[in-house]
Amino acid sequence: MKRSFGEKLFTAINTIIMVLICVISVYPYLNQLAISLNDGMDAISGGITIFPREFTFENYRTVFSNPNFLDAAKISVLRVILATLLGLLVTYAAAYGLTRRGLPYRKQLTLFLMLPSYIPVGTIPTYINMKNLGLINNFWVYILPGLFAFYNMVIIRSFLQELPPEMEESAKIDGANDFTIMFRIIFPMSLPVVACVALWISVGAWNDWTTTLTYITDRELHTLQYLMMRLVKEAELANSMSMQQTMSKGQQVKAQVTGDTVKAATLIVTTLPILMVYPFLQKYFIKGINLGAVKG
Amino acid sequence: MEKTMEQTLVTKKKRGFVDNLKKYSGAYLMILPAIVSAIIFSYLPMYGIIMAFKNFDVKLGIWGSPWAAHHGMEHFMAIFKNPEMFKAVKNTIWFGLVILFGGYPFPIILALMFNEIRSKWFKKVSQTIAYFPHFLSWIAVIGLVYTFLAKEGPFNQLMGALFENWEPVNPLMKSELFLEIMFVSHLWKSVGYSSVVFLAAITGIDPGLYEAASIDGCGKWKQVWHITLPSIKPTMVIVLIMSLGGLVNVNFEQVYGLQNAFTQLENEVIGTIVYRQGIMGGKYSPTTAFGLFQGVVSLILVVTANWISKKITEQSIW
């Protein structure tokens, strides 16, 4: 079929707008990358686009030689690993248990697990509860509250329901118990959904900073995202202060400028893990929300 | 004779129950951690909701603390009397309305545009790029916003190039631009990813419909209007219902992250007040009431929206 002039024009305009959207989507990040690779004093005059003007690794050296940063990185990594492994275990086991054929009280148990998502408990009662549990300034506040997630359970469950029942039954005849069946047979078959949920949990855990803001004051338990929040907000504070007060210029300006490039380097390092797993994220997240959209 | 039959039936039933427990003990054991975790982290804190109706004193505990005045409703009445809180309520609703309804069409339009891309390669690349910001944390996005809008940053550069005599400003210092910045940064972060679910719906449309329409002489616009949009209506409705609860749940991370000395006072929302006065300030009872008020309104909104949608379009999330 021949395409009319109107259609060609349509495609052309569509392409131009799409290119524009892509540029807008990546420009701020590339700009930040360029700033992080630029000399701090030079960056003061602004005007850096997506290429550094005076190239240097100095900002990254500053970031990686900061003990606070290294401590926070350790906490962040440890947290992501534990939250993902344990969260996956609890959520997957629940999903598998609930899909067992003929399970008595399945409905009641599911309702019991679902109900909290509709009851607005609020920040403060949750906070008081954590306090009573001794989880304030405690590393486990990063792990324990998120062990079970109803939505993730639903996603896994709907995947398990699609699996053929024969595998399970033949294993049962061979005398395998529930746990053996789950780990040996069903789990390896459900790797796609497991990958999806694992990425889900780990990205959430990596990107979270409000848990630290709410429950942690102990510096040793700060995470990378929290550190970045402090940097971003404190740099802003410094900026507004320098606007309000006319101080002895030189020093003020210098402190602020090195802050900007180091801040940029921190942001890049903190988001790098996300960038590295992004190809998988794109693949599995999208599968996941389509699953979720169907099952709702 | 009859009696013994009844008895055997009863014992059979009883044994059935015990047998069931035994037979399914593995399954129950697997569900147990989830149940325990739900009890400790979801059901236990529900008890704390009582604080909203009391004058909570840490030393007396939740139960021992005295009830609040006006039959325990004191803290709820304060929401409308206290100008700071009332302003936060107004802001929360206004911000929520703008972001929900103002932002709603964009992912749909983007999905339509993705669908019209002819080149497979370009489609893939542009999707990859457009979804990316979703995976950054809010604080990373706000870091980018700060740099982008700085006096020497790209925003002022661009404006300087476009307009003569452009006086560099930092919009982040302008309280009246707070919502605009929130809206644009929200769009920047989420529009690509939000389009995925619409794109999936569009891809599922029977291509025969388009062929028939184009034989009948329907142009692109007419096809979009008469085929694509009606076909994805169920998805559009579901997404709208699901986001209605968010109408009074403005993103705390975003607001807190963007607030600074110049903009904070005018742009407080319920979540930030609860954090500052409750967690930081220790005023547990008033902020529990404030949070509960928000939660209940949000729940009512979702339930109502779902009910209306069920009546009108037969689409519902339950």
Interface residues (C-beta under 8 A of the other chain):
Chain A: M1 G6 E7 F10 T11 N14 T15 I17 M18 V19 I21 C22 I24 S25 V26 Y27 P28 Y29 N31 Q32 I35 I44 S45 G46 G47 T49 L89 V90 T91 A93 A94 Y96 G97 L98 R100 L103 P104 L109 F112 L113 P116 Y118 I119 P120 V121 G122 T123 I124 P125 T126 Y127 I128 N129 L133 L144 P145 L147 F148 M153 N177 D178 F179 M182 V203 W206 N207 D208 W209 T210 L213 T214 Q225 M228 M229 L231 V232 K233 A235 E236 L237 N239 S240 M243 D260 K263 A264 L267 T270 T271 I274 Y278 L281 Q282 I286 I289 N290 A293 G296
Chain B: N20 Y24 G26 A27 Y28 L29 M30 I31 P33 A34 I35 S37 A38 I40 F41 S42 Y43 L44 P45 M46 Y47 G48 I49 M51 I62 L110 M113 F114 E116 I117 R118 F122 V125 S126 Q127 T128 I129 A130 Y131 F132 P133 F135 L136 S137 W138 I139 A140 I142 G143 L144 V145 Y146 T147 F148 A150 K151 E152 G153 P154 N156 Q157 N170 L172 M173 W188 G192 V196 V197 A200 S214 G219 K220 T235 I238 F252 E253 Y256 G257 N260 A261 F262 G271 V274 Y275 G278 I279 Y284 T287 T288 G291 L292 Q294 G295 V296 S298 L299 I317
